[in-house]
């Protein structure tokens, strides 16, 4: 059972582009800039409340975008996207686009889980006294990670929106090509028929 989970996550990570795609992501870079600009938000306690109130709605939006993608276009268009590449080890365009949506959803779920755990760990206990001098640093570090995930989840919504638009643009090109081919065929048939007495 765990092997199947590992295999599907490995397939997603490969289709997404791995660590190289993550490190080069414009949306990750944007979230880091936003993290620096929001220093006061994540160094204070209760930063998690914002994540817990916003992320469920964003997750719903992303799942809706994914559903739009899965049902977008006609069967022929989806078959064209799912056509295997010449290099069989490379994912198809369809799987690559799906992996991007999966990535956005996983980031949002991870940010939501992290915020829930951070909120549940905000308590006092006597056994913490030996590490009390380090708590401000540890809380700041935890806040930076959690709020960074939250901001990356927010910027990934922009990416999801642009992916839906990219799919719409691909479908538009596909339909234009079909129309152009139909016009050429009609024009060719007309010339042949017009030449007959």
RAWO-V382749 format. One record per pair of residues at least 24 apart in sequence whose ideal C-beta (glycine too) atoms are under 6 Angstrom apart, sorted by the first residue. I is the first residue (numbers start at 1). J is the second residue. If there is no record, write none. Layout:
i=I j=J
i=I j=J
This chain:
i=12 j=99
i=12 j=102
i=15 j=91
i=15 j=95
i=15 j=96
i=15 j=99
i=16 j=99
i=16 j=103
i=27 j=155
i=27 j=156
i=27 j=159
i=30 j=155
i=31 j=151
i=31 j=152
i=31 j=155
i=34 j=151
i=35 j=148
i=35 j=151
i=42 j=143
i=42 j=144
i=42 j=147
i=43 j=140
i=43 j=143
i=47 j=143
i=47 j=147
i=48 j=115
i=48 j=118
i=48 j=119
i=51 j=111
i=51 j=115
i=51 j=150
i=52 j=115
i=55 j=108
i=55 j=111
i=55 j=112
i=58 j=157
i=59 j=108
i=62 j=104
i=62 j=105
i=62 j=160
i=65 j=160
i=65 j=164
i=66 j=101
i=68 j=164
i=69 j=167
i=72 j=167
i=73 j=171
i=77 j=174
i=100 j=163
i=104 j=156
i=104 j=160
i=107 j=152
i=107 j=153
i=107 j=156
i=108 j=153
i=110 j=149
i=111 j=149
i=111 j=150
i=111 j=153
i=114 j=146
i=114 j=149
i=115 j=146
i=118 j=146
